[in-house]
Amino acid sequence: MRPVADNLRWARQYADRGWRVLPVEAGGKRPLLNDWPNRASSDFGQLTRWFAGKPLLNVGLLIGPESGLAALDFEAEPDGYAAWRADGLRDLDTLTSLTASGGRHWLVTYAVEFAVRAVRARAGMDLLGARSYIVAPPSRTEKGSYRWQAWPAQLAPFPADCFDGVPISSGASSGGPYPARPRPADALLKRQWLCGERDECVFNAALTLLAAGMPADEVRQRVERLVLRRCESPEEFIGQVPEKVTHARRYLERRRAAN
């Protein structure tokens, strides 16, 4: 039997942890999927179709509520990790990827109340939240390879205390500041859900209701009503609610088991 290529083997390991995976161009960082935030998958059959017989493809990890992941992305130049330590902030005992360019990714549990996507949080460091991705081991670029500092390893909780009072801005691409403090999750139940953030809002709304003790069937019905009232183009999205509720329930179960 032909051996399984490293990229497929690692993709399956990530899927085993409930993380969604996407194929990335060989030797680079560009996702090969249109609409990759919604098409990234943890299904073994889909991963096999993407990676089998294509050992040079790189592997991407979807960051955000669907995978239960957030990431702190430290650049090598300027040295984001050195700036983090110079500010007196603590190291995290968490799963760490060493990047091809000499930086590092700290993976932590996704914080439901911290509703950001990808923002420049400090000099040389980006905070990656919903609808983001990282290139993951065993990927390679012209600068070198990605590797885990230790595997497997536990995920640390999201370090909200490290961002308390830090002016987190969205950078040039998204046009405005994000709040320095996390936004309460239940606020999502009271505002309009725009097309670009529907996945995040539905997941967070479901998680809020599940965490309050509402049964999953009632959560699904409640979130479906919210979609009809709050979403732009709800008819395009209403069918995805059961899957989002399931992901939220599994994430809550993992978080409770970890505690």
C-alpha positions as CSV (number, residue, x, y, z in Angstrom):
1,M,0.0,0.0,0.0
2,R,1.3,3.4,-0.9
3,P,2.2,5.5,2.2
4,V,0.1,8.5,3.1
5,A,1.8,11.8,2.2
6,D,2.7,14.0,5.1
7,N,0.3,16.7,4.2
8,L,-2.7,14.3,4.1
9,R,-1.6,12.6,7.3
10,W,-1.3,15.9,9.2
11,A,-4.6,17.2,7.7
12,R,-6.3,14.1,9.2
13,Q,-4.7,14.7,12.6
14,Y,-6.0,18.3,12.5
15,A,-9.5,17.0,11.6
16,D,-9.4,14.5,14.4
17,R,-9.1,17.5,16.8
18,G,-12.2,19.1,15.2
19,W,-10.3,21.7,13.2
20,R,-11.2,22.6,9.7
21,V,-8.5,22.3,7.0
22,L,-8.0,23.9,3.6
23,P,-5.6,23.2,0.8
24,V,-2.9,25.9,0.1
25,E,-0.8,26.3,-3.0
26,A,2.5,24.4,-3.1
27,G,5.3,26.5,-1.9
28,G,3.1,29.4,-0.9
29,K,0.4,30.7,1.3
30,R,-2.6,31.2,-1.1
31,P,-5.7,29.1,-0.4
32,L,-6.8,27.0,-3.4
33,L,-10.5,27.3,-2.6
34,N,-12.9,30.0,-3.5
35,D,-15.0,30.9,-0.4
36,W,-12.5,29.0,1.8
37,P,-14.0,30.2,5.1
38,N,-17.1,28.2,4.3
39,R,-15.5,25.3,2.4
40,A,-12.7,24.4,4.8
41,S,-13.5,20.9,6.0
42,S,-12.7,18.3,8.7
43,D,-14.3,15.5,6.6
44,F,-11.7,12.7,5.8
45,G,-13.2,12.0,2.4
46,Q,-12.9,15.7,1.4
47,L,-9.4,15.9,2.7
48,T,-8.4,12.8,0.7
49,R,-9.8,14.4,-2.4
50,W,-7.8,17.5,-1.9
51,F,-4.5,16.1,-0.8
52,A,-4.1,12.5,-2.1
53,G,-1.5,12.3,-4.8
54,K,-0.6,16.0,-4.2
55,P,2.2,15.7,-1.6
56,L,3.5,19.2,-2.4
57,L,0.3,21.1,-1.4
58,N,0.5,23.1,1.7
59,V,-2.0,22.7,4.6
60,G,-4.0,25.6,6.0
61,L,-6.0,25.6,9.3
62,L,-9.2,27.6,9.5
63,I,-9.1,30.0,12.5
64,G,-12.4,30.9,14.1
65,P,-15.4,29.5,15.8
66,E,-15.8,26.5,13.4
67,S,-12.5,25.2,14.5
68,G,-12.6,26.6,18.0
69,L,-9.3,28.3,17.4
70,A,-7.8,31.8,17.6
71,A,-4.1,32.5,16.8
72,L,-1.5,35.0,17.8
73,D,0.7,35.5,14.8
74,F,4.2,36.8,15.7
75,E,6.3,38.1,12.8
76,A,10.1,37.6,12.7
77,E,10.8,41.1,11.3
78,P,9.9,43.2,13.2
79,D,10.2,40.7,16.0
80,G,6.7,40.5,17.4
81,Y,7.6,38.1,20.1
82,A,10.4,40.3,21.4
83,A,8.0,43.2,21.5
84,W,5.4,41.1,23.4
85,R,8.0,40.2,26.0
86,A,9.3,43.7,26.2
87,D,5.8,44.8,27.2
88,G,6.0,42.5,30.2
89,L,3.4,40.1,28.8
90,R,3.5,36.4,29.8
91,D,4.4,33.5,27.6
92,L,1.6,31.1,26.9
93,D,1.9,27.4,27.5
94,T,0.1,26.4,24.3
95,L,0.4,24.7,21.0
96,T,3.1,26.6,19.0
97,S,4.0,26.5,15.3
98,L,7.4,27.8,14.2
99,T,6.9,29.4,10.8
100,A,9.0,29.2,7.7
101,S,10.0,32.9,8.0
102,G,11.2,32.6,11.6
103,G,8.0,33.7,13.3
104,R,5.6,31.7,15.4
105,H,1.9,31.0,15.8
106,W,0.4,30.5,19.2
107,L,-2.9,28.6,18.9
108,V,-5.4,29.2,21.7
109,T,-9.1,28.5,22.2
110,Y,-11.4,30.7,20.3
111,A,-13.0,33.4,22.6
112,V,-16.7,33.7,21.8
113,E,-16.9,37.2,23.2
114,F,-13.9,38.5,21.3
115,A,-15.5,39.2,17.9
116,V,-12.6,40.1,15.6
117,R,-11.2,38.7,12.4
118,A,-7.6,39.5,11.6
119,V,-6.2,42.7,13.2
120,R,-2.8,44.2,14.0
121,A,-2.8,44.1,17.7
122,R,0.8,45.1,18.4
123,A,4.0,45.8,16.5
124,G,4.9,42.6,14.7
125,M,1.9,40.7,16.0
126,D,-1.5,40.0,14.5
127,L,-4.5,38.6,16.3
128,L,-6.4,36.1,14.1
129,G,-10.0,35.4,14.8
130,A,-13.1,34.5,12.8
131,R,-12.7,33.8,9.0
132,S,-8.9,33.7,9.2
133,Y,-6.4,31.0,8.5
134,I,-2.8,30.0,9.1
135,V,-0.4,27.9,7.0
136,A,0.4,24.9,9.2
137,P,3.0,22.1,9.4
138,P,4.3,20.3,7.4
139,S,3.9,23.1,4.8
140,R,7.0,24.6,3.1
141,T,7.7,27.8,1.3
142,E,10.9,29.1,-0.3
143,K,11.9,30.4,3.2
144,G,11.8,27.0,4.8
145,S,9.3,24.7,6.6
146,Y,6.6,25.0,9.2
147,R,6.9,22.7,12.3
148,W,5.3,22.3,15.7
149,Q,7.4,23.2,18.6
150,A,5.8,20.2,20.4
151,W,3.0,17.9,19.1
152,P,0.5,17.2,20.5
153,A,0.0,20.0,23.0
154,Q,-3.0,21.5,24.8
155,L,-4.5,24.9,23.8
156,A,-4.3,27.7,26.3
157,P,-7.4,29.8,26.9
158,F,-7.6,33.0,24.9
159,P,-5.4,35.5,26.9
160,A,-7.9,38.3,27.2
161,D,-5.9,39.9,30.0
162,C,-3.0,40.5,27.5
163,F,-5.2,42.7,25.4
164,D,-7.0,44.6,28.1
165,G,-6.8,48.3,27.2
166,V,-4.7,47.7,24.1
167,P,-6.0,49.8,21.2
168,I,-6.6,47.1,18.6
169,S,-7.1,48.6,15.2
170,S,-8.3,46.8,12.1
171,G,-5.6,48.2,9.8
172,A,-6.1,49.8,6.4
173,S,-8.2,47.1,4.9
174,S,-11.3,47.2,7.1
175,G,-11.7,50.8,7.9
176,G,-11.9,51.4,11.6
177,P,-11.0,50.5,15.1
178,Y,-12.1,47.5,17.0
179,P,-13.0,47.8,20.7
180,A,-10.1,47.2,23.0
181,R,-12.3,45.2,25.3
182,P,-14.2,42.1,24.1
183,R,-17.7,42.6,22.9
184,P,-20.4,40.7,24.9
185,A,-21.7,37.7,23.0
186,D,-25.3,38.4,23.8
187,A,-25.1,41.8,22.0
188,L,-25.1,39.7,18.8
189,L,-28.7,38.8,19.5
190,K,-29.7,42.5,19.2
191,R,-28.1,43.8,16.0
192,Q,-28.2,43.1,12.3
193,W,-25.9,40.4,11.0
194,L,-24.2,41.5,7.8
195,C,-23.4,39.0,5.0
196,G,-19.6,38.9,5.8
197,E,-20.2,38.0,9.4
198,R,-23.1,35.7,9.4
199,D,-21.1,32.5,10.2
200,E,-19.6,34.2,13.2
201,C,-22.8,35.7,14.5
202,V,-24.8,32.5,14.1
203,F,-22.2,30.4,15.9
204,N,-21.8,32.9,18.7
205,A,-25.6,33.3,19.2
206,A,-26.0,29.5,19.3
207,L,-23.1,29.2,21.8
208,T,-24.6,31.9,24.0
209,L,-27.9,30.1,24.2
210,L,-26.4,26.7,24.7
211,A,-24.2,28.0,27.5
212,A,-27.3,29.4,29.2
213,G,-28.7,25.9,29.3
214,M,-31.2,26.0,26.4
215,P,-31.7,22.6,24.7
216,A,-30.1,22.2,21.3
217,D,-33.5,21.8,19.4
218,E,-34.8,25.0,21.0
219,V,-31.5,26.8,20.2
220,R,-31.8,25.8,16.5
221,Q,-35.4,27.2,16.4
222,R,-34.4,30.4,18.2
223,V,-31.4,30.9,15.9
224,E,-33.4,30.3,12.8
225,R,-35.8,33.0,13.9
226,L,-32.9,35.3,14.6
227,V,-31.5,34.6,11.1
228,L,-34.8,35.6,9.5
229,R,-34.9,38.8,11.5
230,R,-31.2,39.8,11.7
231,C,-29.4,38.4,8.6
232,E,-28.9,40.1,5.3
233,S,-30.3,37.6,2.6
234,P,-31.5,35.1,5.2
235,E,-32.9,32.7,2.6
236,E,-29.3,32.0,1.5
237,F,-28.3,31.0,5.0
238,I,-31.2,29.5,6.9
239,G,-30.3,26.0,5.9
240,Q,-26.9,26.2,7.5
241,V,-28.2,26.8,11.0
242,P,-28.4,23.2,12.2
243,E,-24.7,22.6,11.3
244,K,-23.7,25.8,13.1
245,V,-25.6,24.8,16.2
246,T,-23.9,21.4,16.1
247,H,-20.5,23.0,15.9
248,A,-21.3,25.3,18.8
249,R,-22.5,22.4,20.9
250,R,-19.3,20.4,20.2
251,Y,-17.1,23.5,20.9
252,L,-18.9,24.0,24.3
253,E,-18.5,20.3,25.2
254,R,-14.7,20.5,24.4
255,R,-14.3,23.7,26.4
256,R,-16.2,22.2,29.4
257,A,-14.1,19.0,29.2
258,A,-10.9,21.1,29.2
259,N,-12.0,22.9,32.3
